[in-house]
């Protein structure tokens, strides 16, 4: 019996200071989280908001990476579009939107 190997595509997003980072799967499941002790002084609500935002960004990037992997494997672009997988342009747009939504201290970076 052959055992199929499953590869999980992930991506990491960090805040500008690099004090908070989250790695998620393309489905948005966080698989790694780093919070520097210095971030705790800003309060739980702001930290939670930052973590959720970073999870969203990492999810979009991981899904776009998966799209590229599938495209490299010969899956037609039309099918990838129907699957709803984001493109590189979608990742860039999400980066810009997060940069505008975040304040100067907590602006997010990929």
N, C-alpha and C positions, 0 to 999 in steps of 0.2 A: 504494500500500500504506500503510495506516495503521499508525503505530507507537504501541503502547500505552505510556503513561507509567506507570512504577512508582514509587509513593511508599513510602519506607521509614520506618516509625514508630520513633522513638527516644525515649529518656528518659535523664536524667542523675541520678545519685545521688551525694551528697557526705557525707563524714564531718562530725561536728559542727563541727570546727574549720575545715572548708573546705580542708584541706590535701591531701586525696585526693578526686578525683572521677573517675567513670567514666560514659561515655555508651555505651549498648548499643542494639541493635535488639531487637525483640520476641522474636526467637529466641535472644537472649542473646549475640550476637556483639559484643564490645567494638569500638567505632569511634573512641573518644577516651579518653585517660587522662591525668590530670594528677596528679603526685606532687610535693609541695613538698619541697625539700631537707631540711627539718627532720624529715620522717617517716622518713628513712633511719636515724636513731639508734635506732629501736625494733627493728631487725633485720628480716631478710627474711621470716621465718615469720609474724610479726605483720602485716607489710605485705601479704603475699600473702593472708592470711586476710581482711584488710580489703577488699582489691580484689575477691576472690571474693564476699564478702557484698554489696558495693556493686553488683556485676554482677547478682546475683540480684534485688536491689531494683529496679534500673533496668529489668531485663527484665520484671518483673511490671507496673511502671508503663507501659512501652511497649506491652505486650500489652493492658492495660486501655484505653489511649488508642486502640489499633486497634479494640478492641471498640466504643468510643463512635463512632468514625468509621464503622464498618460499620452500627451501629444508626441513626446519622443518615442513612445511605444507604438505609434501609428493610429491612435484614436483620432477620428476626424474632428475638426474644429466645431462643426455643427452639433455633433453629439456632446462635446464638452460644454457648449453653450446651453444645450438643453438640460445638462446636469446641474447647471447653475454655478459652475466653478468660476471663481474670480480670475481675471486676467492680471497681467503685470500693471496695466493702467489702473485697474481697480485698487491695487496695492498702493500705487503712488497717490491716488485720490484719497484713500484712507489716511495715509501719512499726512497729507496737507490738511485734511479736516481735523485730525487730532491735534496738529500743531496750532490751528486757529482756535480750537475749543479750549486748549489748556492755557493756564495762566503762565506768566513768565517763569515762575519757579518750577512749575511742574510740567512744562512743555515736554512732550513725548518725542522720542527718537527711536528709529528702528535699529 
